[in-house]
Amino acid sequence: MIRLPALLAVLLAAALPHAAVAQQPQPAQKPAAAPAKPAAKPMTPAAQAPATPAGPSASHLALAKEVMLSSGIARSFDSIIPAFGEQIRQAAVTRPELTKDLDEVLVSLDPEMELQKQSMIDTAARIYASRLTEPELNEIAGFFRSPAGKRYVETQPQVLDSMVQAMQTWTQTVSEYVMVRVRAEMSKRGHQLQ
């Protein structure tokens, strides 16, 4: 079960690095000093490079967001906020007189919750942009725009459901197989396992 504090921690952790960078004070300008003697060795281009690279461009972020949305990953965010509402409803079960008002309050918060979801989508797009170059994202977005890419996304939920079922069967089968093999090998060594 997803906990409300866990989502808040994730959202804060994702937002704080960006806010901290944006809010760092700029160093004060020092008054002009007397000209210094030339350095013995000129600085190399690497030494003159800025300490931190610039963030991704607007087009880079837009492609990252497109890939994230068109790949279907954003669907995972769709179930999180309703799960919080359900947790709150379950906690209020002991006070049935709150049900009507609580349902109305939760519905009234839908626009705010949509903004929260969009914030996470923006964060996820930044993560994509930090890991993939703009040309790579352009190529990936092209795939998801194609008929095959659209079909891939469309069938993903059913494929994943089938894979989960298949893995459950496979896990049980392999577990039994390993136990049979271990018993046989241990028996060869004079040990009997139950």
C-alpha positions as CSV (number, residue, x, y, z in Angstrom):
1,M,0.0,0.0,0.0
2,I,1.3,3.4,-0.9
3,R,1.7,5.9,1.9
4,L,1.0,9.6,1.6
5,P,4.3,10.6,3.4
6,A,6.2,8.4,0.9
7,L,4.9,10.3,-2.1
8,L,5.6,13.6,-0.4
9,A,9.1,12.5,0.3
10,V,9.6,11.5,-3.3
11,L,8.1,14.8,-4.6
12,L,10.3,16.8,-2.2
13,A,13.4,14.9,-3.0
14,A,12.8,15.4,-6.7
15,A,12.0,19.1,-6.3
16,L,14.6,20.2,-3.8
17,P,17.7,19.8,-5.9
18,H,16.2,22.0,-8.6
19,A,15.0,24.5,-6.1
20,A,18.4,24.6,-4.3
21,V,20.2,25.2,-7.6
22,A,17.8,28.0,-8.6
23,Q,18.0,29.7,-5.2
24,Q,21.8,29.7,-4.7
25,P,23.0,33.2,-4.0
26,Q,25.4,34.6,-6.6
27,P,28.8,35.5,-5.3
28,A,29.3,39.2,-4.7
29,Q,31.4,41.1,-7.2
30,K,34.8,41.8,-5.8
31,P,36.2,45.3,-6.4
32,A,38.6,45.6,-9.3
33,A,42.1,44.8,-8.0
34,A,45.4,45.9,-9.4
35,P,46.5,43.9,-12.5
36,A,48.1,40.7,-11.5
37,K,51.3,39.3,-12.9
38,P,50.7,36.9,-15.8
39,A,50.5,33.3,-14.6
40,A,53.5,31.1,-15.3
41,K,51.3,28.7,-17.3
42,P,48.2,29.7,-19.3
43,M,45.0,27.9,-18.2
44,T,43.9,25.0,-20.4
45,P,40.4,25.1,-22.0
46,A,39.4,22.3,-19.6
47,A,40.4,24.4,-16.6
48,Q,38.3,27.3,-18.0
49,A,35.2,25.2,-18.5
50,P,32.2,25.9,-16.1
51,A,32.0,23.7,-13.0
52,T,28.5,22.5,-13.8
53,P,26.9,21.9,-17.2
54,A,23.9,23.8,-18.2
55,G,20.6,22.1,-17.8
56,P,18.8,20.5,-20.8
57,S,17.3,22.8,-23.4
58,A,13.5,23.3,-23.7
59,S,13.4,21.1,-26.8
60,H,15.4,18.4,-25.0
61,L,12.9,18.5,-22.1
62,A,9.9,18.5,-24.4
63,L,11.2,15.3,-26.2
64,A,11.9,13.7,-22.8
65,K,8.3,14.5,-21.7
66,E,6.9,13.2,-25.0
67,V,8.9,9.9,-24.6
68,M,7.7,9.5,-21.1
69,L,4.1,10.1,-21.9
70,S,4.0,8.2,-25.2
71,S,5.7,5.2,-23.6
72,G,2.9,4.7,-21.1
73,I,5.2,5.2,-18.1
74,A,3.1,8.1,-16.9
75,R,0.2,5.7,-16.4
76,S,1.9,4.5,-13.2
77,F,1.3,8.0,-11.7
78,D,-2.4,7.8,-12.4
79,S,-3.1,5.2,-9.7
80,I,-1.0,6.8,-6.9
81,I,-3.2,9.8,-5.9
82,P,-6.5,7.8,-6.0
83,A,-4.7,5.3,-3.7
84,F,-4.2,8.1,-1.2
85,G,-7.8,9.0,-1.3
86,E,-8.7,5.4,-0.7
87,Q,-6.4,5.2,2.3
88,I,-8.0,8.3,3.7
89,R,-11.5,6.8,3.1
90,Q,-10.4,3.5,4.9
91,A,-9.1,5.5,7.8
92,A,-12.4,7.3,8.1
93,V,-14.5,4.1,8.1
94,T,-14.8,4.3,11.8
95,R,-16.7,7.5,11.4
96,P,-19.4,6.8,8.7
97,E,-20.9,10.3,9.2
98,L,-17.8,11.8,7.5
99,T,-18.2,9.7,4.3
100,K,-20.3,12.2,2.3
101,D,-18.2,15.3,3.2
102,L,-15.0,13.4,2.7
103,D,-16.0,12.2,-0.8
104,E,-16.9,15.8,-1.7
105,V,-13.6,17.1,-0.4
106,L,-11.6,14.5,-2.3
107,V,-13.5,15.3,-5.5
108,S,-12.9,19.1,-4.9
109,L,-9.1,18.4,-4.6
110,D,-9.0,16.7,-8.1
111,P,-7.6,19.8,-9.9
112,E,-4.9,20.2,-7.2
113,M,-4.0,16.5,-7.4
114,E,-3.7,16.8,-11.2
115,L,-1.2,19.6,-10.7
116,Q,0.8,17.3,-8.4
117,K,0.7,14.6,-11.0
118,Q,1.9,17.0,-13.7
119,S,4.8,18.1,-11.3
120,M,5.9,14.4,-11.1
121,I,5.6,14.1,-14.9
122,D,7.9,17.2,-15.3
123,T,10.4,15.6,-12.8
124,A,10.4,12.3,-14.7
125,A,11.0,14.2,-18.0
126,R,14.0,15.9,-16.4
127,I,15.3,12.5,-15.3
128,Y,14.9,11.2,-18.9
129,A,16.7,14.3,-20.2
130,S,19.5,13.7,-17.8
131,R,20.1,10.1,-19.0
132,L,19.4,10.4,-22.7
133,T,20.6,12.8,-25.3
134,E,18.2,14.9,-27.4
135,P,19.0,12.9,-30.6
136,E,18.4,9.6,-28.7
137,L,15.1,10.9,-27.3
138,N,14.1,12.0,-30.8
139,E,14.8,8.5,-32.1
140,I,12.8,6.9,-29.3
141,A,9.9,9.4,-29.7
142,G,9.9,8.4,-33.4
143,F,9.4,4.8,-32.5
144,F,6.5,5.7,-30.1
145,R,4.9,7.8,-32.9
146,S,5.1,4.8,-35.3
147,P,2.2,2.3,-35.6
148,A,4.5,-0.4,-34.0
149,G,5.3,1.9,-31.1
150,K,1.6,2.8,-30.6
151,R,0.7,-0.9,-30.7
152,Y,3.5,-1.6,-28.2
153,V,2.1,0.9,-25.7
154,E,-1.4,-0.3,-26.3
155,T,-0.6,-3.9,-25.5
156,Q,1.8,-3.2,-22.6
157,P,-0.8,-3.7,-19.8
158,Q,-2.0,-7.0,-21.1
159,V,1.6,-8.2,-21.8
160,L,2.6,-7.3,-18.3
161,D,-0.4,-9.0,-16.8
162,S,0.4,-12.2,-18.8
163,M,4.1,-12.0,-17.8
164,V,3.1,-11.7,-14.1
165,Q,0.9,-14.8,-14.4
166,A,3.6,-16.7,-16.3
167,M,6.3,-15.7,-13.7
168,Q,4.1,-17.0,-10.9
169,T,3.8,-20.4,-12.6
170,W,7.5,-20.4,-13.6
171,T,8.6,-19.4,-10.0
172,Q,6.5,-22.3,-8.5
173,T,7.8,-24.8,-11.1
174,V,11.5,-23.8,-10.7
175,S,11.2,-23.7,-6.9
176,E,9.9,-27.3,-7.0
177,Y,12.6,-28.4,-9.5
178,V,15.4,-26.8,-7.5
179,M,14.2,-28.6,-4.3
180,V,14.0,-32.0,-6.1
181,R,17.6,-31.5,-7.5
182,V,19.0,-30.3,-4.1
183,R,17.4,-33.3,-2.4
184,A,18.9,-35.7,-5.0
185,E,22.4,-34.2,-4.7
186,M,22.3,-34.1,-0.9
187,S,21.1,-37.7,-0.9
188,K,24.2,-38.7,-2.9
189,R,26.2,-37.1,-0.1
190,G,24.4,-39.1,2.6
191,H,22.0,-36.3,3.7
192,Q,18.2,-36.6,3.7
193,L,16.2,-33.4,3.3
194,Q,12.5,-33.2,4.0
